[in-house]
Amino acid sequence: MKMKYFGLFAAIFGVLVLVASIKAATPGSVISASTTNLGEYTPPTPQAITTESGNITNANLTAIQSTYRWAGIFGTITGTIVLADASNNYFYNWTGAKGVYVYASEGTSINWTGLDNATVSDVIGQYTWLSGAEYADNYTNTFNETCNFNSNALGKSFIAACAKPLSSGSTTWNVTVLKDTPSPSARDDIIWTAEVVEDGTGYNGWTVDYELLVPENGVNGDTTTEDFYLWVELE
C-alpha cells in the first residue's frame, strides 16, 4: 500500500515540476526583420537676412537640427507561440500571437530573471554621450517620465524611466530603460524596451505596433554604427 501511495505522489510531483518549467517562458528572439532606412532630418534652405549699411537689424531665429545622440526603430510585429523540444521540433504552434514588449540590447543574450529599472547613473555610466545638462537631447531630458513595466511572462512589475516617442494620431508610445544586473558594467547590461500597441499610429502616420528609441553616438562626427539585438514578448 505504501508503494502505491508513493508512486501516486511521485506522478503528481512530476507533473507539477513539468508545468512549472513550461510556465517559465522568456521573450522570443527576433528571427527575421525586414528593414528600410528612412534616412534623417533634411534641413531646409536657410533663410537670408537683408542688411543695409548704417542699419541695425533685430533677427529672432528659429532653427531645427537633427540629433546625434539617438536613433529610432519602429514597425509591425508578427508572432507565433510554439510548444517545441530542445531541437526546435514543433509539437504545436499558435499563430497570430500579439506582442507585449520589444526588447533591444547590444548584447546577444539577456538575463531575464535580473530585469529591473535602470537608474540614471546606470545608463550614463555606459552611454556617456547622453550626459551633460547643457544638451537638450541628453538622457534625463528624454527619459523624463515614468511608466509601469508589467510582464506576465517574466513575472516582473515595477516603475521605470520612460520616454514617449511621437505619434501623428492619438497613440501613446512608451519606451522604458531596464537593466539585467544590479550593477551594469557594459552596454550589454542595458535593455531598451518598447511597449507594444497593436495597430497604433506611428509618428509618420503609418500603422505600426511599436516605436523604440535607442542611443546612437554621433558626437564629434563619430560615424560608427551600433547593432541592437531584438526580442519580442508575445501573448
Secondary structure, DSSP 8 states (H G I E B T S, - for coil): -HHHHHHHHHHHHHHHHHHHHHH----EE-----------------------TT-------------SSEEEEEE---EEEEEE-TT--EEEEEEEE-EEEEEEESSS---GGG-EE--HHHHHHH-GGG--TT-TTSHHHHS-EEEEEEETTTTEEEEEEEE----SSS----EEEEESSSS--SGGGEEEEEE--TTEE-TTS-EESEEEEEE---GGG-------EEEEEE-
